[in-house]
Amino acid sequence: MKLIITTLLALFTAIVFAQDFQGQAFYQSKTSVDMDSWGGGNLSPERKKMIAERMKSMFEKTYELTFNKTESIYKEEEKLSTPGQGQGGRWRGVMSSFTPGKQYKNIKDQLILQDQEFFGKQFLIKDSLPKLTWKMESETKQIGKYLCFKATTIKKVDEMDWRSMRRRRNNQEEKAKDSTANNDPMKEIEIPKETLVTAWYTMQIPVSQGPGEYTGLPGLILEVNTDKTTILCSKIILNPNEKKEIKAPSKGKIVSRKKYNDIVKKKMEEMREMYSGRGGRGHGRGH
């Protein structure tokens, strides 16, 4: 068995490190939502189902990772709207402003760049790749035709990562103490500061790439489990006939992740003040 694995690794290493190597990996991302914790326990099963269908496009996505030995582009695959997705347009429009754009990673330069449009303004978020301290575990499993190894790490959660948002515990007690809580929906939610990340990578494709910001393992990451989100690779193409351009994005105002989050928080505060100033009347429009 050991000889077979060694032979396979040697074969795939030769393929990967050939000149002009490129690969494509397709991932499906799903984020679970506990509707009962958000007050959904009082809804009928039919109402829950309807809301779940509307939220599906936000919490179930498909991504494409195009990579070579040192660079990659990670982007959401565009989908045609299906009947019913046009409903709830205002909420969908707001959430689209929080949807990450095309992401570029450079392993050699330890650089991550992300296109981001926010309420009509174009930004280019520029930072160093997150330094993840991976712990190599002994477990293995098969994902498709690839033998995968387990690795875990503790990662800081981005303060604007809406996929990790949850309703704040003891919220009723806090509301009683804070008279402004009813006017500020942001006081209803919290985001954990850290989360456990479990990754499954294959050394049959020995590139230090993966979905999203995940890198730093001795093989392509095929699955990531973190908090309420699972990202799973469904298809891999090595050395496609038609290669795609892997190029760092250059349009938009260059900001750090921290600076961008400050801009988002300021905008959310402006929106909160605008709607609270109207006494909530703005919510009734467009229905």
C-alpha positions as CSV (number, residue, x, y, z in Angstrom):
1,M,0.0,0.0,0.0
2,K,2.8,2.4,0.9
3,L,4.5,1.7,-2.4
4,I,1.3,2.4,-4.3
5,I,0.8,5.7,-2.6
6,T,4.5,6.7,-3.2
7,T,4.2,5.8,-6.9
8,L,0.9,7.8,-7.2
9,L,2.5,10.8,-5.5
10,A,5.5,10.7,-7.8
11,L,3.2,10.5,-10.9
12,F,1.0,13.3,-9.9
13,T,4.0,15.5,-8.8
14,A,5.5,15.1,-12.3
15,I,2.1,16.2,-13.8
16,V,1.7,19.2,-11.4
17,F,5.2,20.5,-11.8
18,A,5.2,20.2,-15.6
19,Q,5.5,23.5,-17.4
20,D,2.3,25.6,-17.7
21,F,0.4,23.3,-15.3
22,Q,-3.1,24.4,-14.5
23,G,-6.0,22.8,-12.7
24,Q,-9.7,23.6,-11.9
25,A,-11.6,22.5,-8.9
26,F,-15.3,23.0,-8.4
27,Y,-16.8,23.4,-4.9
28,Q,-20.2,23.4,-3.4
29,S,-20.7,25.5,-0.2
30,K,-23.6,25.0,2.2
31,T,-24.3,27.0,5.4
32,S,-26.9,25.6,7.8
33,V,-29.4,28.0,9.4
34,D,-31.2,27.2,12.7
35,M,-34.4,29.1,12.0
36,D,-35.9,28.3,15.5
37,S,-33.1,30.4,17.1
38,W,-34.2,33.4,15.1
39,G,-37.8,33.1,16.1
40,G,-38.8,30.6,13.4
41,G,-40.2,28.2,16.0
42,N,-43.5,30.2,15.8
43,L,-43.8,29.8,12.0
44,S,-45.9,27.2,10.2
45,P,-44.0,24.4,8.3
46,E,-45.2,25.9,5.0
47,R,-43.9,29.4,6.0
48,K,-40.6,27.9,7.1
49,K,-40.3,26.0,3.8
50,M,-41.0,29.2,1.8
51,I,-38.4,31.2,3.7
52,A,-35.8,28.4,3.4
53,E,-36.3,28.4,-0.4
54,R,-35.7,32.1,-0.6
55,M,-32.6,31.8,1.5
56,K,-31.2,28.9,-0.5
57,S,-29.5,31.1,-3.1
58,M,-27.6,32.9,-0.2
59,F,-26.6,29.8,1.7
60,E,-25.9,27.3,-1.1
61,K,-23.4,28.4,-3.6
62,T,-21.0,26.8,-6.2
63,Y,-17.5,28.1,-6.7
64,E,-14.7,27.5,-9.2
65,L,-11.0,27.5,-8.2
66,T,-8.5,27.9,-11.1
67,F,-5.0,27.3,-9.9
68,N,-1.4,26.7,-11.0
69,K,1.7,26.0,-8.9
70,T,1.7,29.4,-7.1
71,E,-1.5,31.3,-8.0
72,S,-5.2,30.8,-8.0
73,I,-8.5,32.6,-8.8
74,Y,-11.6,31.6,-6.7
75,K,-15.0,32.9,-7.8
76,E,-18.6,32.1,-7.4
77,E,-20.2,30.5,-10.5
78,E,-23.0,32.7,-11.9
79,K,-26.5,31.1,-11.9
80,L,-29.6,32.1,-13.8
81,S,-32.4,33.3,-11.6
82,T,-35.2,30.8,-11.1
83,P,-38.9,31.6,-10.6
84,G,-39.5,33.1,-7.1
85,Q,-36.0,34.4,-6.6
86,G,-37.1,37.8,-7.5
87,Q,-39.1,38.0,-4.3
88,G,-37.7,39.8,-1.3
89,G,-35.7,42.1,-3.6
90,R,-34.7,44.6,-1.0
91,W,-33.1,42.0,1.3
92,R,-31.5,40.2,-1.6
93,G,-30.1,43.5,-2.9
94,V,-28.6,44.3,0.5
95,M,-27.1,40.8,0.9
96,S,-25.5,41.0,-2.6
97,S,-23.4,43.9,-1.3
98,F,-21.9,41.5,1.2
99,T,-21.2,38.8,-1.4
100,P,-17.4,38.4,-2.0
101,G,-16.2,39.0,-5.5
102,K,-13.4,37.3,-7.4
103,Q,-10.5,36.3,-5.1
104,Y,-6.8,36.0,-6.1
105,K,-4.2,34.2,-4.0
106,N,-0.4,34.1,-4.6
107,I,1.4,31.5,-2.5
108,K,4.8,32.7,-3.4
109,D,4.2,36.3,-2.4
110,Q,1.8,35.4,0.4
111,L,-0.8,37.8,-1.0
112,I,-4.6,37.7,-1.2
113,L,-6.6,40.2,-3.2
114,Q,-10.4,40.3,-3.5
115,D,-12.7,42.2,-5.8
116,Q,-15.6,43.7,-3.8
117,E,-18.4,45.9,-4.8
118,F,-20.3,47.5,-1.9
119,F,-23.3,49.7,-2.5
120,G,-22.1,50.8,-6.0
121,K,-18.4,51.4,-5.0
122,Q,-15.6,49.1,-6.2
123,F,-13.0,48.0,-3.7
124,L,-9.9,45.9,-3.9
125,I,-9.2,44.3,-0.6
126,K,-5.5,43.5,-0.2
127,D,-3.9,41.6,2.7
128,S,-1.3,38.9,3.5
129,L,-2.5,35.3,3.3
130,P,-3.8,34.2,6.8
131,K,-1.1,32.3,8.7
132,L,-2.9,29.2,9.7
133,T,-1.2,26.7,12.0
134,W,-2.3,23.4,10.8
135,K,-2.3,20.3,12.9
136,M,-1.8,17.1,10.9
137,E,-4.2,14.4,12.0
138,S,-4.0,10.6,11.4
139,E,-7.4,10.2,9.8
140,T,-7.8,9.6,6.1
141,K,-10.8,9.3,3.8
142,Q,-11.6,9.0,0.1
143,I,-13.2,12.0,-1.7
144,G,-13.9,10.8,-5.2
145,K,-10.8,9.1,-6.5
146,Y,-8.5,11.0,-4.2
147,L,-7.1,9.8,-0.9
148,C,-7.4,12.7,1.6
149,F,-5.7,13.5,4.9
150,K,-7.2,15.4,7.8
151,A,-5.8,18.6,9.2
152,T,-7.3,21.1,11.8
153,T,-6.6,24.6,12.9
154,I,-8.2,27.4,14.9
155,K,-9.0,30.4,12.8
156,K,-10.0,33.9,13.7
157,V,-13.4,34.7,12.3
158,D,-13.8,37.8,10.2
159,E,-16.0,40.3,12.1
160,M,-18.3,40.7,9.0
161,D,-18.6,37.0,8.1
162,W,-22.4,36.8,8.0
163,R,-22.3,33.0,7.6
164,S,-21.2,32.8,11.2
165,M,-23.8,35.2,12.6
166,R,-26.0,33.8,15.4
167,R,-28.6,35.2,17.7
168,R,-27.1,36.6,20.9
169,R,-27.8,34.5,24.0
170,N,-29.7,35.9,26.9
171,N,-30.9,38.5,24.4
172,Q,-34.1,39.3,26.4
173,E,-32.2,40.1,29.5
174,E,-29.9,42.4,27.6
175,K,-32.8,44.1,26.0
176,A,-34.3,44.9,29.4
177,K,-31.0,46.5,30.5
178,D,-30.5,48.4,27.2
179,S,-33.3,50.6,26.0
180,T,-31.6,51.1,22.7
181,A,-31.5,47.4,21.8
182,N,-34.9,47.4,20.2
183,N,-33.7,50.1,17.7
184,D,-30.5,48.4,16.8
185,P,-30.8,45.0,15.0
186,M,-27.0,44.5,15.2
187,K,-27.4,44.0,19.0
188,E,-29.5,40.9,18.2
189,I,-26.5,39.1,16.7
190,E,-23.0,38.0,17.6
191,I,-20.1,36.5,15.7
192,P,-17.6,34.1,17.4
193,K,-14.0,35.4,17.6
194,E,-12.5,32.0,16.7
195,T,-13.7,28.8,15.1
196,L,-12.3,25.3,14.5
197,V,-11.5,24.5,10.9
198,T,-11.3,20.9,9.6
199,A,-9.8,20.4,6.2
200,W,-9.2,17.4,4.0
201,Y,-6.4,17.6,1.5
202,T,-4.9,15.3,-1.1
203,M,-1.2,15.0,-1.8
204,Q,-2.1,13.5,-5.1
205,I,-2.3,17.1,-6.3
206,P,0.7,18.6,-4.4
207,V,-0.2,22.3,-4.6
208,S,-0.8,24.4,-1.5
209,Q,-4.2,25.7,-2.7
210,G,-7.8,25.5,-1.5
211,P,-11.1,27.2,-1.5
212,G,-11.4,30.7,-0.1
213,E,-8.5,31.8,2.1
214,Y,-7.5,28.3,2.9
215,T,-3.9,27.4,2.0
216,G,-0.8,26.1,3.6
217,L,-1.2,22.3,3.3
218,P,1.0,20.0,1.2
219,G,-1.9,19.2,-1.2
220,L,-5.0,20.6,-2.7
221,I,-7.8,21.1,-0.1
222,L,-10.9,19.2,-1.2
223,E,-13.2,19.8,1.8
224,V,-13.5,22.4,4.6
225,N,-15.8,22.3,7.6
226,T,-16.0,25.4,9.7
227,D,-18.7,26.6,12.1
228,K,-21.9,26.1,10.2
229,T,-20.4,26.0,6.7
230,T,-19.2,23.0,4.6
231,I,-17.3,23.4,1.3
232,L,-16.9,20.2,-0.7
233,C,-15.1,19.7,-4.0
234,S,-17.3,18.0,-6.6
235,K,-15.1,17.9,-9.7
236,I,-11.4,18.4,-10.6
237,I,-9.9,19.0,-14.0
238,L,-6.1,18.8,-14.4
239,N,-4.4,20.5,-17.4
240,P,-7.6,21.5,-19.2
241,N,-7.5,21.9,-23.0
242,E,-8.5,25.5,-22.6
243,K,-6.5,27.2,-19.9
244,K,-7.9,30.2,-18.1
245,E,-6.1,33.4,-17.3
246,I,-4.9,33.7,-13.7
247,K,-4.3,37.3,-13.2
248,A,-4.4,39.6,-10.1
249,P,-7.3,42.0,-10.1
250,S,-6.4,45.7,-10.3
251,K,-9.6,47.7,-10.3
252,G,-11.0,49.4,-7.3
253,K,-9.9,51.4,-4.3
254,I,-7.2,49.4,-2.5
255,V,-8.0,48.9,1.2
256,S,-7.0,46.4,3.9
257,R,-9.6,43.9,5.3
258,K,-9.8,46.0,8.5
259,K,-10.4,49.2,6.6
260,Y,-13.1,47.6,4.4
261,N,-14.9,46.2,7.5
262,D,-14.8,49.7,9.0
263,I,-16.5,51.1,5.8
264,V,-19.2,48.4,6.0
265,K,-19.9,49.0,9.7
266,K,-20.2,52.8,9.0
267,K,-22.6,52.2,6.2
268,M,-24.7,49.8,8.3
269,E,-24.8,52.4,11.1
270,E,-26.0,55.0,8.6
271,M,-28.8,52.6,7.4
272,R,-29.8,51.8,10.9
273,E,-30.1,55.5,11.8
274,M,-32.0,56.2,8.6
275,Y,-34.6,53.5,9.2
276,S,-34.9,54.1,12.9
277,G,-35.4,57.9,12.1
278,R,-38.3,57.0,9.9
279,G,-39.8,55.0,12.7
280,G,-39.6,51.9,10.6
281,R,-41.9,53.4,7.9
282,G,-39.3,52.6,5.2
283,H,-39.8,48.8,5.6
284,G,-43.3,49.0,4.3
285,R,-42.4,50.2,0.9
286,G,-42.1,48.0,-2.2
287,H,-44.5,45.3,-0.8
